[in-house]
Amino acid sequence: MEIFPPQKTKAHILLPSSKSISNRVLMMNFLSGNKINIKNLSNANDTLVFQRIISCIGKQNIFDAEDAGTALRFATALLSVIEGKHLLTGTDRMKQRPIGVLAEALQTLGINIEYVEKKNFPPVIIYGKKNIDGGKIKLRADISSQYISSLMMIAPLFKNGLTITFDTRPVSMPYIKMTAALMQKFGIELNINKNLVEIKNGIYKPHVYQIENDWSAASYWYLMAALSNTCQLSFDLLHKDSLQGDSIIHSLFYNFGVETVFNDTGCTIIKTKNIKPPYFEYDFTDCPDLAQTFACLCAALKTKAYLKGLKTLKIKETDRIEALKNELAKFGAEIFTDHESLKITGFKSPENAICVNTYNDHRMAMSFAPLSILYGKFTINNPEVVKKSYPGFWNEWNKVQ
């Protein structure tokens, strides 16, 4: 697909609702006995996959999470409290993404889980059961916050609740806090701090809940604004006091000349200054989904950068650290990487005819598209990967053409 530079500088952009919140609310709704009235549910493929899994519980015992990591991890915990034998699988890439830490925690709680192909990786057979005692467990928290969120959401069903102690610094702590806030919203009593979370036995209560829109999806439009000379874009259902850790972008992009004005329905972003910082450094441990956006931003502005806290990027849809290194090199960025960081150290002439590979990763496609503002027309392979989180992205992109 050929990507052309945006021609319009003012538009109202439709964002998807947060799939992170959507998937959590879907799971809590199922555990409540479908007593939560959900408004603005995400239509991202990740959420559709998890919906399909939930809808098939009690009707079949084989479940396919496809390439949806959140769906697979949440389903692993959910099927553990559903009586019966369940097979949970996914795509070839999904089978390379670890599940061992979560499986071991569930085994400690008395759930029998077997690996079908390779130890610590999907597919798995889960022997779900009721009447789990719960209690206390220690959990390695530096691989994925989704392991912790998965356990948290089923914990109210345990006779003695559950106390999870973290033996390492949790990655993506805002997502754990998001899970806690939603559980409390739906009537669950819990305590949380940086070292542990304690969940009481309880029942998810009826509620009407409107899901906010997705801040990580907004980051690509912030990137467009930062690379433009002038730009004004408006969004609905983005809140300053968001549950999403990725809402930090409104502060980060201020340093690149993009101002955010909040109102009763959402916000408007305005390019107010042309700022090209000579150096940018940030720890993305709490918001790893923003790393690709800022790598592309710094490379395009020829801003030397040190992006750290990227450990989880190697087990996402692809090895995102290496994917960024490969593709940004086509735009002239000189990059050094290790297992948890990316450094942009210099710049040279870009390739004449740029073709960006997406590695079946939705965020690669959306992060690179705004670079057309400075580099002109180029090609993105497999652009339909955006359906995973933002199915309408290219429709909205056409609004600014």
N, C-alpha and C positions, 0 to 999 in steps of 0.2 A: 504494500500500500504506500503510495506517495504522500508524504506529509508536506503541506505548504504552510508558509508563515501566516499567522493570523492577520487579517486586514482590519478587523473591527476592534475597537478599544473599550467598548461599553456594551455590557450584556447582562442579562439575568440568567444564571447558570443553575440548572437542576442537578442536584446531588443525590446520590443514593443514600438511603438511611444506613445507619451504622450496622454492619454485619456482626461486629463484635457484640454489640448490645442485643441485636436481634437473636443471635444464636443462644445467648444466655437466657433471654426471656422465653424463648421457645422451650428450652429445657426445664426451666422453672414452671412454666405453664403446664407441661406434661406431668411434672411431679405434683402439681397442685390439683390434678384431675381436670385440667382445662378450664380453670376458673379465672384466668387472666384475660382480659379483653385487650388485645394488642392492636395498636394503631401505628401505621407507617412502618410495617415490617419490610425488611430489605428484600429486594428481588435479585440480589447477587447469587451467583451459582453456588457459592459456599453455603448460603442459607437455604437455597432450594434443595441441596443435597441433604442437609440435616433435617429439613422438614420431611423429606421422603423417608429417611431412616425412621424418624419418629412415627410417621403414619403407618409404617409396616410392622411396628412392634405388636406382637400378639397374632400377626397374620403369617409371618415367615420367620426363619431362623438364620438366613444369610443376608448380610447387609454390606453394601458397597459404598464407601465414603469417597470414591473416585479420587480426585486430587485435593480434597478439602481437609486440610490438617486439623482445623478446629472441629469440624464435624467428626473426624475419626477419634480425636482425643475425648471430646465430650461424650460420644457414643460408647467409648470403652468404659467410662464410669457409669453411664446411664444403664447400659445392658448388664452391668454387674449387680444392679438391684432389681432386675427383672428376672423372675424365676425361669430357668430353662437353659438350654445349650444354644449359644449364638456364635456364628462365624462372622467376623468383621474383617473386611479387606479393603483394598484401594488400588490405585494405579501402580505401575512399576516404580515411578518416582516416590509415591507414598510408601512403598515397601522399603525405601531407603531412608525414611525419616524415623528416628527412634521413638519407641513407645515404652522402653524398658523401665524407666523410672516410675512411670504411672502404674504399669503392670505390677511391679514389685510392691508398691504401696498398697494396691488392692489385694495382692496376695497376703500381705501382712495383716490385712483386715479380714482374712478368711475366704477370699474369693479365689477360686481355682481358674487360672488362666494358662493356656498352652500356646506356644508358638508353633505355627504350621510350617514355616519355611526356615527362617533365620532367627536365632535368639535375639530378643530385645527389639524386634521389628515386626510390623504387620506382615501377613495376616495373623490374627489371633483367634483362638476359640475361648469364649468366656462362658463360664458356668455360673450364671446369675442366681442369686438367692435373696430371700427376704430375711428379716430378723438378724441383722448384722449388729454386733455389739458396739462397734466403734472404739473410742478410747483415744490413745495418743500414738502418733507416728512422727518420725523424722523424715524429711524429704529434701533431696538435693534440688535446689531451686534456681540453678544457674543455666539450665538448658531451655526450659519453656515454662512460662507462667500458666499456660493452659493446663498443665498437669495439676497445678494447685487449684485453679478455678474448677476443674472437673470434680475433684474430690470435695471441694467446698459445697458445691451445689447438691450433691447427694448426701452430705453429712447430716442434714436435719432428719433423715430417715433412720439414722442409727440410734439404737436404744440409749446409748450414753453420749450421743453427739460425737464430735471429733475435734481434737486439738492437733494442729499441724505445726511442727517446729521446723524452721528453715535452717539447714546446716551450712548454707552458703547464701550470699547476697542474692535475693531474687532478681531475675531479669524482668523487665516490663512490669514493675510494681504497680503502675497505674491500672493495669488490667486486673490485677488481684483486687485492688481497691474498688474498681468498677463492679466486679462480681459481688463484693461485700455490700456495696451500696444498694445494688438491685435486690439482693437477698433481704436486706433490712427493709427495703421498700415494700416487699411482699410478706413481711411479718416474721422473719427469722431473726432470732437474737444471736448476736455474735460480737466478739471483740477481736481487734486486729492491731498489730504493730509491726515494726520492721523485722521482728524475729519469729513471730508466730501468729496464727489465727485460730481462734477458739469458737466453735460453732455449737450451739445448743440443739438438742432434740426439739423439733417443732414441725409446724404445718405451714406450707405456703398458702397465703390467704388471697381471696378474690380481689381484683384490682383492675382499673382501667389505666392503661399505660401507653403513652405516645413515645415512640423511639425517635431520638434526635438524628439528624443527618450526620454524615461521616466526615470527620475532620481530615483523615488521611486522604480521602478523595479530593478534598478542597486544596490539599497541598500542591497539586499539579497546576491549579489555577493561580495560586499564589506565585508559583514558579513562573508562569506566563506573565503575571503582573511585574515581577521583579526584573525580567529580561526585556520588558517593553519600555518605551520612552514615556508613554502615558497609558493608563489603563484604569477602568472602573468596572468591577464585577460585583454583583449582588447574589446572595444565597439565602435560602430559607432554612430555619431550624438548625442553625449553628449558634450555640450559646457560649458565653464567656465562662460560665460556671459549669462547663461540660463535665460529664463522667469520663470522657476520653482523654487519655494522656497526650494524644496527638494534637490536642487543642493548643499545645505550646507553640504551634507554628505562628500564631498571630503575634507572639512576642519575638520569635526568631526572625521572622521576615521583616519586622520593623527595622532591623539592622541592615536590611537591604533595600530600604526606601519604600516599603509597602505598609500602609497604615490600615488598621481595621476599625470600622465604626459599627458598633452593635446597636440594634434596635429591638423593638418588641417581637419581631418575627424572625430575625436572623441577623445578618450583618452585610456590610458592603466593604470591599477592599479597594484602596485607591493608591496608585503609584504617585507618591508625593515628592520623592527625591531620586536622583540617579546616584546610587551609591555602589561602588565596587571596592569592597574591603580588600586590602592586600593579603589578609590572612584570616582564616576561619577555623576554629577548633570547637568541637562539641562531643560530649559523651551521649550516645544514643541508646544506652542500656535501657532506659525507660520508654523509648519510642523508636524501636528499630525500623518500623515501617516507613519512617521519614528519611532514612539514610540515603536511599536512591535519589530522592528529590533533591537533597542538599549536595550530593556528589555531582549531579548534573548541573545544579546552580553554580557551584564553585568552578567547575570545569569550563562552563560557558562564559563566566565573567573573568576567567583567568585569575581566579583567587586561589592562592595556595591554601591547602586545607589539611587538617588532621581529623578524620572522623573515627572515633573509637567507640567501644561498647557494641561491636558488631558481631559478637560471637554467634548469636542465633541465626545470622544471615546465611550461614553455610548449610543450614538444614531446612531452609525454606523451599519454595517451589523449585528453586535451583540454588547453586552456590552463588548467592548474590554478590559477594565480594569479588569473585573471579569474573562474573558476568560484567560487573561495572568496569573492572580493569580492562577487559577485552574491548568493550564497546566504546568507552570514553577515549581509548587510544585512537579510535577512528576520527575523533574530533580534535586530536592533537594533544590530549592531556597525558602527561608522564606520571605514572602511578606506581606506587609501591604498596604491597599488601602483606598482611600476615593473617593469622587465623581469627583475629578480632579487630582489625583496624585497616584503614585505607588512607594513604597519604597522597595528595596531589602536590607534586614537587616542581613541576615545570610545564612548559607548553611549547609545541612546535606546530608546523603547518598541518591542517587537517587533510584527510584524504579527499580526492577530487569528487568521487561519487560514493557517498556514504550510504551504507545499508546496515541498519541496526537489527541484530538478532535479539529476540525476546526470551529465548530459552523456556518457553511455555510459562512465562512469569508476567502476570498482569501489570505489575508495578514497573517493569522494564519498559513496556510500551508507553505507559502514561507519563513516566518521568522524562523520557527522551523527546516526546512530541514537541514540547515548548522550545526545544533547542533550535527549531526551525526559524525562530525569530532572529537569531544571530547568524545562523549557518545557511539559511535558505532551504530550498527543497531537498529532502532526502527520503529514503525508503525505510519503512519498518516492516519486518517480516512477521507473519502470523499476528496481525493486529487484533484479531477476535479474542485473544486471551483476556482482554479487559472484562469479559463477561463474568469472570470469577468474582470480581468485587464491584464493577461499575459498568453494567451492560450498556448504559446510555452514553458512555464517554464520547464516542465518535459523533453521535448526534449533537451533543453539546459543542464539540469541537467545530462542527460545521456552522454553528451560530456565529463564530468569530471569523469565518472565512469571507 
